[in-house]
Amino acid sequence: MRTKIATTALLASLTVAGVALAPAVSAAPQHTAVQAAPAAAPGFYVGGTWKLYQSNGPVVTMNVSQDSAGTLYGSASCCGNPGTIRSGRVDGTGIYFVIAWSNGALGRYTGNLGPDRRLSGYTFDINNPSSQANWNTSRTF
């Protein structure tokens, strides 16, 4: 009984002093909406004409336009074959694009902007995945 009186007195004094106890949390789980993280803003601009050097020999000339969201458009040429950028994006310090070549090859290129401000990465032919190479640029971005 003495404990009950002391507890009641303590609660009364806390309430008078302006401090109230928080209500108990419901046992039912609460769900909050989770939003997907937005894509990183483009951290660099690759618009213009530049060369991409593949480790297996070919040198690709790129003619690229980039919008403010980082989407890439344009064309490429290599070894007598013209190509079109089918899809592409700059996202943070990463780059990704697919070139549809006139000879039927479909080159997928992924890479990153290095500390030296040059691009480097990996490529392969989507239609022939054993055809693969590393690539880099000498131009800085």
TIFINU-810423 format. One record per residue: x, y, z of N, C-alpha, C in turn. Coordinates in steps of 0.02 Angstrom, whole numbers, plus 50000, padded with zeros to 5 digits. Layout:
N
+-------+-------+-------+-------+-------+-------+-------+-------+-------+
!   n.u !   n.v !   n.w !  ca.u !  ca.v !  ca.w !   c.u !   c.v !   c.w !
+-------+-------+-------+-------+-------+-------+-------+-------+-------+
!     X !     Y !     Z !     X !     Y !     Z !     X !     Y !     Z !
...
+-------+-------+-------+-------+-------+-------+-------+-------+-------+
***
This chain:
141
+-------+-------+-------+-------+-------+-------+-------+-------+-------+
!   n.u !   n.v !   n.w !  ca.u !  ca.v !  ca.w !   c.u !   c.v !   c.w !
+-------+-------+-------+-------+-------+-------+-------+-------+-------+
! 50041 ! 49941 ! 50000 ! 50000 ! 50000 ! 50000 ! 50043 ! 50062 ! 50000 !
! 50097 ! 50062 ! 50042 ! 50141 ! 50119 ! 50046 ! 50174 ! 50132 ! 49977 !
! 50192 ! 50078 ! 49940 ! 50223 ! 50086 ! 49874 ! 50173 ! 50117 ! 49825 !
! 50110 ! 50096 ! 49829 ! 50059 ! 50122 ! 49784 ! 50048 ! 50196 ! 49797 !
! 50047 ! 50217 ! 49860 ! 50038 ! 50288 ! 49877 ! 50098 ! 50328 ! 49852 !
! 50159 ! 50302 ! 49860 ! 50219 ! 50337 ! 49838 ! 50220 ! 50345 ! 49762 !
! 50199 ! 50293 ! 49727 ! 50197 ! 50296 ! 49653 ! 50146 ! 50347 ! 49631 !
! 50087 ! 50348 ! 49662 ! 50035 ! 50396 ! 49644 ! 50059 ! 50467 ! 49658 !
! 50093 ! 50477 ! 49714 ! 50119 ! 50543 ! 49731 ! 50172 ! 50566 ! 49680 !
! 50215 ! 50520 ! 49659 ! 50267 ! 50536 ! 49610 ! 50235 ! 50556 ! 49543 !
! 50186 ! 50518 ! 49521 ! 50152 ! 50534 ! 49458 ! 50117 ! 50601 ! 49462 !
! 50086 ! 50615 ! 49519 ! 50051 ! 50679 ! 49528 ! 50101 ! 50736 ! 49526 !
! 50159 ! 50728 ! 49558 ! 50208 ! 50782 ! 49559 ! 50239 ! 50792 ! 49489 !
! 50249 ! 50739 ! 49451 ! 50275 ! 50746 ! 49383 ! 50225 ! 50782 ! 49338 !
! 50161 ! 50766 ! 49346 ! 50110 ! 50798 ! 49306 ! 50104 ! 50871 ! 49323 !
! 50106 ! 50889 ! 49387 ! 50103 ! 50958 ! 49409 ! 50164 ! 50997 ! 49385 !
! 50222 ! 50964 ! 49382 ! 50283 ! 50997 ! 49360 ! 50285 ! 51006 ! 49284 !
! 50236 ! 50981 ! 49249 ! 50234 ! 50989 ! 49177 ! 50262 ! 50930 ! 49139 !
! 50280 ! 50877 ! 49172 ! 50307 ! 50818 ! 49139 ! 50253 ! 50765 ! 49139 !
! 50238 ! 50738 ! 49081 ! 50189 ! 50685 ! 49077 ! 50221 ! 50624 ! 49047 !
! 50198 ! 50567 ! 49066 ! 50224 ! 50506 ! 49038 ! 50193 ! 50494 ! 48970 !
! 50233 ! 50469 ! 48923 ! 50208 ! 50454 ! 48856 ! 50163 ! 50393 ! 48860 !
! 50111 ! 50392 ! 48819 ! 50068 ! 50334 ! 48820 ! 50106 ! 50273 ! 48794 !
! 50084 ! 50216 ! 48815 ! 50116 ! 50154 ! 48794 ! 50110 ! 50145 ! 48719 !
! 50161 ! 50117 ! 48688 ! 50161 ! 50105 ! 48617 ! 50116 ! 50046 ! 48603 !
! 50076 ! 50052 ! 48552 ! 50031 ! 49998 ! 48533 ! 50071 ! 49936 ! 48513 !
! 50044 ! 49878 ! 48529 ! 50079 ! 49816 ! 48512 ! 50074 ! 49801 ! 48438 !
! 50026 ! 49832 ! 48403 ! 50019 ! 49819 ! 48331 ! 50076 ! 49854 ! 48294 !
! 50106 ! 49820 ! 48246 ! 50160 ! 49852 ! 48208 ! 50134 ! 49910 ! 48166 !
! 50174 ! 49961 ! 48163 ! 50156 ! 50019 ! 48122 ! 50196 ! 50016 ! 48058 !
! 50164 ! 50030 ! 48002 ! 50197 ! 50027 ! 47937 ! 50207 ! 50098 ! 47912 !
! 50266 ! 50112 ! 47888 ! 50280 ! 50177 ! 47858 ! 50298 ! 50166 ! 47785 !
! 50280 ! 50213 ! 47744 ! 50296 ! 50207 ! 47673 ! 50372 ! 50217 ! 47663 !
! 50400 ! 50175 ! 47623 ! 50471 ! 50180 ! 47607 ! 50478 ! 50200 ! 47534 !
! 50515 ! 50253 ! 47522 ! 50525 ! 50276 ! 47454 ! 50592 ! 50252 ! 47429 !
! 50595 ! 50235 ! 47365 ! 50659 ! 50216 ! 47335 ! 50704 ! 50277 ! 47332 !
! 50767 ! 50266 ! 47343 ! 50815 ! 50321 ! 47339 ! 50818 ! 50347 ! 47268 !
! 50816 ! 50413 ! 47259 ! 50820 ! 50439 ! 47191 ! 50889 ! 50426 ! 47161 !
! 50893 ! 50424 ! 47095 ! 50957 ! 50415 ! 47062 ! 51002 ! 50474 ! 47079 !
! 51065 ! 50461 ! 47084 ! 51112 ! 50515 ! 47099 ! 51114 ! 50563 ! 47039 !
! 51124 ! 50626 ! 47054 ! 51130 ! 50675 ! 47000 ! 51193 ! 50660 ! 46960 !
! 51193 ! 50676 ! 46896 ! 51253 ! 50664 ! 46857 ! 51311 ! 50704 ! 46887 !
! 51365 ! 50670 ! 46901 ! 51423 ! 50703 ! 46932 ! 51473 ! 50729 ! 46881 !
! 51460 ! 50718 ! 46818 ! 51505 ! 50742 ! 46765 ! 51467 ! 50744 ! 46700 !
! 51497 ! 50777 ! 46651 ! 51465 ! 50787 ! 46586 ! 51508 ! 50755 ! 46532 !
! 51477 ! 50711 ! 46491 ! 51515 ! 50675 ! 46439 ! 51495 ! 50698 ! 46369 !
! 51457 ! 50752 ! 46364 ! 51437 ! 50777 ! 46298 ! 51498 ! 50796 ! 46256 !
! 51491 ! 50786 ! 46191 ! 51545 ! 50804 ! 46145 ! 51572 ! 50743 ! 46108 !
! 51628 ! 50753 ! 46075 ! 51661 ! 50699 ! 46038 ! 51723 ! 50678 ! 46075 !
! 51730 ! 50613 ! 46087 ! 51788 ! 50586 ! 46122 ! 51800 ! 50514 ! 46102 !
! 51858 ! 50489 ! 46119 ! 51878 ! 50421 ! 46100 ! 51879 ! 50375 ! 46161 !
! 51859 ! 50313 ! 46148 ! 51857 ! 50261 ! 46198 ! 51904 ! 50205 ! 46173 !
! 51953 ! 50186 ! 46213 ! 52003 ! 50136 ! 46193 ! 51989 ! 50070 ! 46226 !
! 51977 ! 50018 ! 46185 ! 51963 ! 49951 ! 46211 ! 52028 ! 49911 ! 46216 !
! 52032 ! 49869 ! 46268 ! 52092 ! 49829 ! 46279 ! 52104 ! 49777 ! 46225 !
! 52053 ! 49760 ! 46186 ! 52061 ! 49711 ! 46132 ! 52076 ! 49745 ! 46065 !
! 52092 ! 49810 ! 46066 ! 52116 ! 49844 ! 46006 ! 52073 ! 49900 ! 45978 !
! 52008 ! 49891 ! 45969 ! 51968 ! 49943 ! 45938 ! 51968 ! 50010 ! 45975 !
! 51966 ! 50064 ! 45936 ! 51959 ! 50131 ! 45962 ! 51891 ! 50156 ! 45938 !
! 51848 ! 50174 ! 45985 ! 51780 ! 50195 ! 45970 ! 51776 ! 50271 ! 45975 !
! 51751 ! 50304 ! 45923 ! 51739 ! 50376 ! 45925 ! 51667 ! 50387 ! 45945 !
! 51658 ! 50423 ! 46000 ! 51592 ! 50436 ! 46028 ! 51571 ! 50508 ! 46012 !
! 51509 ! 50518 ! 45992 ! 51478 ! 50584 ! 45983 ! 51416 ! 50584 ! 46027 !
! 51422 ! 50616 ! 46085 ! 51373 ! 50608 ! 46138 ! 51340 ! 50674 ! 46157 !
! 51274 ! 50671 ! 46170 ! 51237 ! 50725 ! 46201 ! 51212 ! 50698 ! 46268 !
! 51210 ! 50741 ! 46318 ! 51188 ! 50722 ! 46385 ! 51139 ! 50774 ! 46409 !
! 51080 ! 50753 ! 46432 ! 51032 ! 50802 ! 46459 ! 51045 ! 50813 ! 46534 !
! 51006 ! 50857 ! 46564 ! 51018 ! 50876 ! 46634 ! 51005 ! 50819 ! 46683 !
! 50966 ! 50769 ! 46662 ! 50953 ! 50711 ! 46705 ! 51008 ! 50658 ! 46699 !
! 51054 ! 50667 ! 46651 ! 51109 ! 50620 ! 46642 ! 51097 ! 50569 ! 46587 !
! 51040 ! 50574 ! 46552 ! 51025 ! 50527 ! 46498 ! 51070 ! 50542 ! 46438 !
! 51096 ! 50489 ! 46407 ! 51142 ! 50496 ! 46351 ! 51108 ! 50480 ! 46285 !
! 51126 ! 50517 ! 46233 ! 51102 ! 50508 ! 46165 ! 51162 ! 50516 ! 46119 !
! 51158 ! 50488 ! 46059 ! 51210 ! 50501 ! 46011 ! 51229 ! 50442 ! 45969 !
! 51291 ! 50446 ! 45944 ! 51315 ! 50395 ! 45898 ! 51387 ! 50377 ! 45914 !
! 51409 ! 50324 ! 45881 ! 51478 ! 50300 ! 45889 ! 51501 ! 50272 ! 45823 !
! 51566 ! 50268 ! 45814 ! 51593 ! 50235 ! 45754 ! 51657 ! 50199 ! 45774 !
! 51667 ! 50142 ! 45742 ! 51726 ! 50102 ! 45755 ! 51736 ! 50052 ! 45698 !
! 51796 ! 50049 ! 45674 ! 51814 ! 49996 ! 45627 ! 51769 ! 49995 ! 45565 !
! 51747 ! 50053 ! 45542 ! 51704 ! 50057 ! 45484 ! 51630 ! 50045 ! 45499 !
! 51612 ! 50033 ! 45561 ! 51543 ! 50020 ! 45580 ! 51514 ! 50079 ! 45619 !
! 51459 ! 50108 ! 45595 ! 51425 ! 50159 ! 45635 ! 51381 ! 50125 ! 45687 !
! 51368 ! 50162 ! 45740 ! 51324 ! 50136 ! 45793 ! 51284 ! 50192 ! 45823 !
! 51231 ! 50173 ! 45858 ! 51187 ! 50221 ! 45891 ! 51183 ! 50204 ! 45965 !
! 51186 ! 50256 ! 46007 ! 51176 ! 50244 ! 46079 ! 51102 ! 50229 ! 46089 !
! 51088 ! 50166 ! 46106 ! 51019 ! 50144 ! 46115 ! 50992 ! 50168 ! 46182 !
! 51033 ! 50163 ! 46234 ! 51015 ! 50187 ! 46300 ! 51080 ! 50205 ! 46335 !
! 51075 ! 50251 ! 46383 ! 51135 ! 50270 ! 46420 ! 51120 ! 50320 ! 46473 !
! 51164 ! 50322 ! 46523 ! 51153 ! 50366 ! 46580 ! 51218 ! 50378 ! 46618 !
! 51224 ! 50440 ! 46642 ! 51275 ! 50457 ! 46691 ! 51238 ! 50464 ! 46757 !
! 51263 ! 50431 ! 46809 ! 51230 ! 50430 ! 46874 ! 51283 ! 50435 ! 46928 !
! 51288 ! 50493 ! 46961 ! 51341 ! 50502 ! 47010 ! 51408 ! 50501 ! 46974 !
! 51451 ! 50453 ! 46991 ! 51515 ! 50446 ! 46956 ! 51516 ! 50386 ! 46910 !
! 51458 ! 50356 ! 46898 ! 51453 ! 50298 ! 46854 ! 51426 ! 50316 ! 46786 !
! 51442 ! 50275 ! 46737 ! 51417 ! 50283 ! 46669 ! 51396 ! 50215 ! 46642 !
! 51343 ! 50215 ! 46602 ! 51318 ! 50154 ! 46572 ! 51289 ! 50173 ! 46504 !
! 51305 ! 50135 ! 46452 ! 51272 ! 50146 ! 46387 ! 51276 ! 50082 ! 46346 !
! 51229 ! 50077 ! 46299 ! 51226 ! 50021 ! 46252 ! 51229 ! 50050 ! 46182 !
! 51275 ! 50023 ! 46142 ! 51282 ! 50045 ! 46073 ! 51257 ! 49989 ! 46028 !
! 51208 ! 50006 ! 45985 ! 51184 ! 49958 ! 45934 ! 51226 ! 49971 ! 45871 !
! 51270 ! 49924 ! 45855 ! 51315 ! 49931 ! 45798 ! 51280 ! 49907 ! 45734 !
! 51300 ! 49935 ! 45677 ! 51270 ! 49918 ! 45612 ! 51283 ! 49845 ! 45592 !
! 51335 ! 49814 ! 45620 ! 51350 ! 49744 ! 45604 ! 51311 ! 49694 ! 45647 !
! 51265 ! 49719 ! 45689 ! 51224 ! 49676 ! 45730 ! 51249 ! 49668 ! 45802 !
! 51310 ! 49688 ! 45816 ! 51335 ! 49684 ! 45885 ! 51298 ! 49734 ! 45928 !
! 51292 ! 49718 ! 45991 ! 51258 ! 49761 ! 46040 ! 51305 ! 49768 ! 46099 !
! 51344 ! 49822 ! 46099 ! 51395 ! 49832 ! 46151 ! 51367 ! 49865 ! 46213 !
! 51377 ! 49831 ! 46269 ! 51356 ! 49859 ! 46334 ! 51419 ! 49883 ! 46370 !
! 51420 ! 49947 ! 46388 ! 51478 ! 49979 ! 46420 ! 51458 ! 50004 ! 46489 !
! 51496 ! 49985 ! 46539 ! 51486 ! 50012 ! 46607 ! 51554 ! 50037 ! 46631 !
! 51553 ! 50090 ! 46670 ! 51616 ! 50116 ! 46695 ! 51606 ! 50168 ! 46748 !
! 51662 ! 50198 ! 46768 ! 51662 ! 50249 ! 46820 ! 51711 ! 50304 ! 46804 !
! 51699 ! 50362 ! 46833 ! 51744 ! 50418 ! 46829 ! 51797 ! 50408 ! 46884 !
! 51860 ! 50405 ! 46864 ! 51914 ! 50394 ! 46912 ! 51937 ! 50459 ! 46944 !
! 51981 ! 50454 ! 46994 ! 52008 ! 50513 ! 47027 ! 52046 ! 50559 ! 46978 !
! 52070 ! 50530 ! 46923 ! 52105 ! 50569 ! 46872 ! 52057 ! 50601 ! 46822 !
! 51990 ! 50594 ! 46835 ! 51937 ! 50622 ! 46793 ! 51931 ! 50589 ! 46725 !
! 51961 ! 50529 ! 46717 ! 51954 ! 50490 ! 46656 ! 51905 ! 50433 ! 46669 !
! 51873 ! 50411 ! 46615 ! 51826 ! 50355 ! 46620 ! 51861 ! 50290 ! 46606 !
! 51839 ! 50237 ! 46641 ! 51864 ! 50170 ! 46626 ! 51810 ! 50121 ! 46648 !
! 51811 ! 50062 ! 46616 ! 51761 ! 50013 ! 46632 ! 51768 ! 49949 ! 46594 !
! 51711 ! 49916 ! 46584 ! 51707 ! 49849 ! 46555 ! 51653 ! 49850 ! 46501 !
! 51665 ! 49813 ! 46447 ! 51616 ! 49807 ! 46394 ! 51610 ! 49735 ! 46371 !
! 51551 ! 49718 ! 46346 ! 51542 ! 49653 ! 46313 ! 51486 ! 49659 ! 46262 !
! 51485 ! 49613 ! 46214 ! 51433 ! 49610 ! 46164 ! 51375 ! 49570 ! 46193 !
! 51318 ! 49601 ! 46200 ! 51259 ! 49568 ! 46229 ! 51240 ! 49506 ! 46187 !
! 51250 ! 49510 ! 46122 ! 51233 ! 49454 ! 46078 ! 51287 ! 49399 ! 46077 !
! 51346 ! 49415 ! 46102 ! 51402 ! 49367 ! 46104 ! 51443 ! 49382 ! 46167 !
! 51418 ! 49363 ! 46226 ! 51449 ! 49382 ! 46289 ! 51523 ! 49363 ! 46297 !
! 51548 ! 49316 ! 46257 ! 51619 ! 49299 ! 46263 ! 51663 ! 49353 ! 46232 !
! 51634 ! 49398 ! 46192 ! 51670 ! 49455 ! 46164 ! 51668 ! 49511 ! 46215 !
! 51724 ! 49521 ! 46251 ! 51726 ! 49569 ! 46305 ! 51793 ! 49603 ! 46309 !
! 51795 ! 49661 ! 46341 ! 51857 ! 49699 ! 46347 ! 51850 ! 49750 ! 46403 !
! 51906 ! 49776 ! 46425 ! 51907 ! 49834 ! 46468 ! 51912 ! 49895 ! 46422 !
! 51894 ! 49953 ! 46447 ! 51899 ! 50013 ! 46407 ! 51918 ! 50072 ! 46451 !
! 51945 ! 50125 ! 46418 ! 51962 ! 50186 ! 46454 ! 51963 ! 50245 ! 46405 !
! 51966 ! 50304 ! 46432 ! 51972 ! 50364 ! 46392 ! 52036 ! 50401 ! 46411 !
! 52062 ! 50440 ! 46364 ! 52118 ! 50483 ! 46381 ! 52093 ! 50553 ! 46399 !
! 52034 ! 50570 ! 46375 ! 52004 ! 50635 ! 46390 ! 51981 ! 50636 ! 46463 !
! 51987 ! 50694 ! 46494 ! 51961 ! 50702 ! 46562 ! 51892 ! 50734 ! 46558 !
! 51851 ! 50718 ! 46607 ! 51782 ! 50742 ! 46609 ! 51769 ! 50781 ! 46673 !
+-------+-------+-------+-------+-------+-------+-------+-------+-------+
***
